[in-house]
Amino acid sequence: MDESLVKTNSPKAWLLAARPKTLAGAAVPVMIGASLAAVDSGARMAWLPCVLCFLFAFIMQIDANFVNDYFDFKRGNDDAATRLGPKRACSMGWITPRAMRWGLLLTTALACLVGLPLAFIGGWPMVVVGAVCVLFCFLYTTRLSYLGLGDVLVLVFFGIVPVCLTYYLSLPADERTITWEVFVASVACGLVIDTLLLVNNYRDIDNDRRDGKRTLVVRVGAEGGRQLYLWAGILATALNLVYFWSEHYLPVVLLSLLYLGQHAATYRHLKRIGKGRALNKVLGETARNMFVYGIASAVGLLFYLF
């Protein structure tokens, strides 16, 4: 793309700042939670909570991208000369800092507005959950990612929270609970999505060291980072083996092997490239694998409805 064609604060600039390719990370956990609810309720699930969870997840993902773009720019971490990943809107001048501040405030407000009806469906605890999601959206970029806690936050906020809450809220009101199978599925989902953060941090390991960003990959080193990437995908697939104990979920295990094969191939690609901007290809492959995992899990679950 010719960067000179991006006008400041234009719709195209905002689209680039929103990073549409990252929305799969928001969609996959909600997709899995909704599919689990559809099966366990015998297709009697409530669709409104499911739709609201999707919208809240999408908007919060965009909000997180805006927060990351703005605060990394303010810290000077998005130097165009040394950055290896995709370009960022503020550092490239596509979005002015003042406009980005308004953008992240408006997306935060919109996420709260979309999530508010969930409080009437699930009660006041949903208000607490929503507030915590917004809080950690800001804390991740401004503080916690520098302490190496990013992977924990991904496991919680892209795995456990969205899968379990989508499942819980989408069930008929008199059947709402969270089963152990759902919790295991949520942890597996979080591990799959964390592979995207791991390869991102693996690519940026030298820049993160320079900036004092002590990510998990920085702490364990390049070889340790590669092993974390490999085993996150393996463990996610292994957790699906628990479904062998339930007659409903055997297809999930079988279809998740499609993901494992692709994950292993991407790991070999990562190992072969080693370092540099070429790792952005691995980032794209990992995003694809993540989406394949979500589709395979949903199809495996919904198999029993037909």
C-alpha positions as CSV (number, residue, x, y, z in Angstrom):
1,M,0.0,0.0,0.0
2,D,1.3,3.5,-0.9
3,E,1.4,5.2,2.5
4,S,1.4,8.6,0.9
5,L,-2.2,8.0,-0.2
6,V,-3.5,7.8,3.4
7,K,-4.9,11.2,4.3
8,T,-4.7,12.3,7.9
9,N,-7.7,11.3,10.0
10,S,-9.5,10.0,6.9
11,P,-11.8,6.9,7.0
12,K,-9.0,4.9,5.4
13,A,-6.7,6.0,8.2
14,W,-9.2,5.0,10.9
15,L,-9.7,1.6,9.2
16,L,-6.0,1.0,9.3
17,A,-5.8,2.1,12.9
18,A,-8.6,-0.4,13.8
19,R,-6.5,-3.3,12.4
20,P,-9.4,-5.4,11.0
21,K,-7.2,-8.5,10.8
22,T,-7.1,-8.6,14.7
23,L,-10.9,-9.0,14.9
24,A,-10.6,-12.7,14.5
25,G,-9.1,-12.8,18.0
26,A,-12.4,-11.2,19.3
27,A,-14.6,-13.4,17.2
28,V,-13.2,-16.9,18.0
29,P,-13.9,-17.0,21.7
30,V,-17.5,-15.7,21.3
31,M,-18.0,-18.2,18.5
32,I,-16.9,-21.1,20.7
33,G,-19.0,-19.9,23.7
34,A,-22.1,-19.5,21.5
35,S,-21.6,-22.9,19.9
36,L,-21.3,-24.6,23.3
37,A,-24.5,-22.9,24.4
38,A,-26.3,-23.9,21.3
39,V,-25.5,-27.6,21.8
40,D,-26.1,-27.7,25.6
41,S,-29.4,-25.9,25.3
42,G,-30.6,-28.0,22.4
43,A,-30.6,-24.9,20.1
44,R,-32.8,-23.0,22.6
45,M,-30.1,-20.4,23.2
46,A,-30.9,-16.7,23.4
47,W,-29.5,-14.9,20.4
48,L,-29.6,-11.3,21.7
49,P,-26.9,-11.9,24.3
50,C,-24.8,-13.7,21.8
51,V,-25.0,-10.8,19.3
52,L,-24.2,-8.3,22.1
53,C,-21.2,-10.3,23.2
54,F,-19.9,-10.3,19.6
55,L,-20.3,-6.5,19.3
56,F,-18.8,-5.8,22.6
57,A,-15.8,-8.0,21.8
58,F,-15.3,-6.4,18.4
59,I,-15.5,-2.9,19.8
60,M,-13.2,-3.6,22.7
61,Q,-10.6,-5.1,20.3
62,I,-10.7,-1.9,18.2
63,D,-10.5,0.1,21.4
64,A,-7.5,-1.9,22.6
65,N,-5.8,-1.3,19.2
66,F,-6.4,2.5,19.5
67,V,-5.0,2.5,23.1
68,N,-2.0,0.5,22.0
69,D,-1.4,2.8,19.0
70,Y,-1.6,6.0,21.0
71,F,0.3,5.1,24.2
72,D,3.1,3.3,22.3
73,F,3.5,6.4,20.2
74,K,3.6,8.6,23.3
75,R,6.4,6.3,24.7
76,G,8.3,6.4,21.4
77,N,8.1,2.7,20.9
78,D,6.7,2.9,17.3
79,D,9.8,4.4,15.6
80,A,9.1,3.8,11.9
81,A,12.8,3.2,11.2
82,T,13.1,0.3,13.7
83,R,9.6,-1.1,13.9
84,L,9.3,-4.6,12.4
85,G,5.6,-5.1,12.6
86,P,2.8,-3.4,10.5
87,K,2.8,0.4,10.6
88,R,0.9,2.2,13.3
89,A,-1.4,5.1,12.7
90,C,-0.1,7.7,15.1
91,S,3.6,7.1,14.3
92,M,2.9,7.3,10.6
93,G,0.9,10.5,10.9
94,W,-2.3,8.9,9.6
95,I,-4.1,9.8,12.8
96,T,-3.2,12.8,14.9
97,P,-2.7,12.2,18.6
98,R,-5.6,14.5,19.5
99,A,-7.9,12.6,17.2
100,M,-6.7,9.2,18.5
101,R,-7.5,10.3,22.1
102,W,-11.1,11.1,20.9
103,G,-11.2,7.9,19.0
104,L,-10.3,5.7,22.0
105,L,-12.7,7.6,24.3
106,L,-15.6,7.1,21.8
107,T,-14.9,3.4,21.3
108,T,-14.7,2.9,25.0
109,A,-18.0,4.7,25.5
110,L,-19.6,2.7,22.6
111,A,-18.4,-0.6,24.1
112,C,-20.0,0.3,27.4
113,L,-23.2,1.3,25.7
114,V,-23.3,-2.0,23.8
115,G,-22.5,-4.0,26.9
116,L,-25.0,-2.3,29.1
117,P,-28.0,-4.5,28.1
118,L,-26.0,-7.5,29.2
119,A,-26.3,-6.2,32.8
120,F,-30.1,-6.5,32.4
121,I,-29.7,-10.1,31.1
122,G,-27.0,-11.4,33.5
123,G,-27.3,-9.0,36.5
124,W,-25.0,-6.5,38.1
125,P,-21.9,-8.9,37.9
126,M,-21.9,-8.1,34.2
127,V,-21.2,-4.4,35.0
128,V,-18.2,-5.5,37.1
129,V,-16.9,-7.7,34.3
130,G,-17.4,-4.9,31.7
131,A,-15.6,-2.4,33.9
132,V,-12.7,-4.8,34.4
133,C,-12.4,-5.4,30.7
134,V,-12.2,-1.7,30.0
135,L,-9.7,-1.2,32.8
136,F,-7.3,-3.9,31.7
137,C,-7.7,-2.7,28.1
138,F,-5.8,0.4,29.2
139,L,-3.5,-1.3,31.8
140,Y,-2.2,-3.8,29.2
141,T,-0.5,-1.3,27.0
142,T,0.4,1.3,29.6
143,R,1.8,-1.0,32.3
144,L,1.2,-4.8,32.3
145,S,2.7,-5.7,29.0
146,Y,6.0,-4.2,30.2
147,L,5.9,-6.6,33.2
148,G,5.5,-9.7,31.0
149,L,1.8,-10.2,32.0
150,G,0.4,-9.9,28.4
151,D,0.1,-13.7,28.0
152,V,-1.9,-14.0,31.2
153,L,-4.3,-11.2,30.1
154,V,-4.8,-12.9,26.8
155,L,-5.6,-16.2,28.5
156,V,-8.1,-14.5,30.7
157,F,-9.7,-11.9,28.4
158,F,-9.5,-13.7,25.1
159,G,-10.2,-17.1,26.5
160,I,-11.8,-17.6,29.9
161,V,-14.0,-14.5,30.1
162,P,-15.5,-14.3,26.6
163,V,-16.1,-18.1,26.2
164,C,-17.6,-18.6,29.6
165,L,-19.7,-15.4,29.7
166,T,-21.0,-15.9,26.1
167,Y,-22.0,-19.4,27.0
168,Y,-23.6,-18.4,30.3
169,L,-25.6,-15.5,28.9
170,S,-26.7,-17.3,25.8
171,L,-28.3,-20.2,27.8
172,P,-32.0,-20.0,28.8
173,A,-32.3,-18.1,32.1
174,D,-33.3,-21.2,34.1
175,E,-30.3,-23.2,32.8
176,R,-27.4,-20.7,33.3
177,T,-24.3,-22.3,34.6
178,I,-20.7,-22.9,33.5
179,T,-19.6,-26.5,33.1
180,W,-16.1,-27.9,33.4
181,E,-16.1,-28.6,29.7
182,V,-16.8,-24.9,29.0
183,F,-14.0,-23.8,31.3
184,V,-11.5,-26.2,29.6
185,A,-12.6,-25.0,26.2
186,S,-12.1,-21.4,27.3
187,V,-8.5,-22.1,28.5
188,A,-7.8,-23.9,25.2
189,C,-9.1,-20.9,23.2
190,G,-7.0,-18.5,25.3
191,L,-3.9,-20.6,24.5
192,V,-4.6,-20.6,20.8
193,I,-5.0,-16.8,20.7
194,D,-1.9,-16.3,22.8
195,T,0.1,-17.8,20.0
196,L,-0.6,-14.5,18.1
197,L,0.9,-12.5,21.0
198,L,3.8,-14.9,21.3
199,V,4.9,-14.6,17.7
200,N,4.4,-10.9,17.8
201,N,6.7,-10.6,20.8
202,Y,9.1,-13.1,19.3
203,R,9.5,-10.8,16.3
204,D,10.0,-7.8,18.5
205,I,12.3,-9.3,21.1
206,D,15.3,-7.0,20.4
207,N,13.2,-3.8,20.2
208,D,11.3,-4.8,23.4
209,R,14.6,-5.4,25.2
210,R,15.8,-1.9,24.1
211,D,12.5,-0.3,25.3
212,G,12.5,-2.1,28.7
213,K,9.5,-4.2,27.8
214,R,9.9,-7.4,29.7
215,T,7.6,-9.6,27.8
216,L,7.5,-13.3,28.5
217,V,9.5,-13.9,25.3
218,V,12.1,-11.4,26.4
219,R,12.3,-13.2,29.8
220,V,12.8,-16.7,28.3
221,G,14.8,-15.8,25.3
222,A,14.4,-16.5,21.6
223,E,14.6,-20.3,21.8
224,G,12.3,-20.3,24.8
225,G,9.9,-18.1,22.9
226,R,9.8,-20.5,19.9
227,Q,9.1,-23.4,22.3
228,L,6.3,-21.4,24.0
229,Y,4.7,-20.8,20.7
230,L,4.9,-24.5,19.7
231,W,3.6,-25.8,23.0
232,A,0.8,-23.3,23.4
233,G,-0.8,-24.8,20.3
234,I,-0.1,-28.4,21.4
235,L,-1.5,-27.8,24.9
236,A,-4.6,-26.2,23.4
237,T,-5.2,-29.3,21.3
238,A,-4.4,-31.6,24.1
239,L,-7.0,-29.9,26.3
240,N,-9.6,-30.8,23.7
241,L,-8.9,-34.4,24.6
242,V,-11.1,-33.9,27.6
243,Y,-14.0,-34.0,25.2
244,F,-13.4,-37.7,24.7
245,W,-15.1,-38.1,28.1
246,S,-18.3,-36.6,26.7
247,E,-20.2,-38.1,23.8
248,H,-21.1,-34.7,22.5
249,Y,-17.7,-33.3,21.8
250,L,-15.7,-36.0,20.0
251,P,-15.9,-34.2,16.6
252,V,-14.2,-31.1,18.3
253,V,-11.1,-33.2,19.1
254,L,-11.0,-34.7,15.6
255,L,-11.4,-31.3,13.8
256,S,-8.9,-29.6,16.1
257,L,-6.3,-31.8,14.6
258,L,-6.6,-29.7,11.5
259,Y,-5.5,-26.7,13.5
260,L,-2.6,-28.7,15.1
261,G,-1.2,-29.6,11.7
262,Q,-1.3,-26.0,10.5
263,H,0.2,-24.8,13.8
264,A,3.1,-27.2,13.5
265,A,3.8,-26.1,9.9
266,T,3.7,-22.5,11.0
267,Y,6.2,-23.2,13.8
268,R,8.6,-24.7,11.3
269,H,8.2,-21.6,9.2
270,L,8.9,-19.4,12.2
271,K,12.0,-21.4,13.1
272,R,13.3,-21.3,9.5
273,I,12.9,-17.5,9.3
274,G,14.4,-16.8,12.7
275,K,14.1,-13.0,12.9
276,G,13.2,-9.8,11.0
277,R,10.3,-8.4,9.2
278,A,9.7,-11.7,7.3
279,L,8.1,-12.9,10.6
280,N,5.1,-10.9,9.7
281,K,4.2,-13.7,7.3
282,V,4.2,-16.0,10.3
283,L,2.0,-13.6,12.1
284,G,-0.5,-13.8,9.3
285,E,-0.3,-17.6,9.2
286,T,-0.9,-17.7,13.0
287,A,-4.0,-15.4,12.6
288,R,-5.3,-17.8,10.0
289,N,-4.6,-20.9,12.2
290,M,-6.5,-19.2,15.0
291,F,-9.5,-18.7,12.8
292,V,-9.3,-22.3,11.6
293,Y,-9.3,-23.4,15.2
294,G,-12.5,-21.4,15.9
295,I,-14.3,-22.6,12.8
296,A,-13.3,-26.2,13.5
297,S,-14.4,-26.1,17.1
298,A,-17.7,-24.5,16.2
299,V,-18.4,-27.0,13.4
300,G,-17.5,-29.9,15.6
301,L,-19.9,-28.7,18.3
302,L,-22.8,-27.8,16.0
303,F,-22.5,-31.2,14.3
304,Y,-24.8,-32.5,17.0
305,L,-27.6,-30.1,16.1
306,F,-28.1,-31.6,12.6
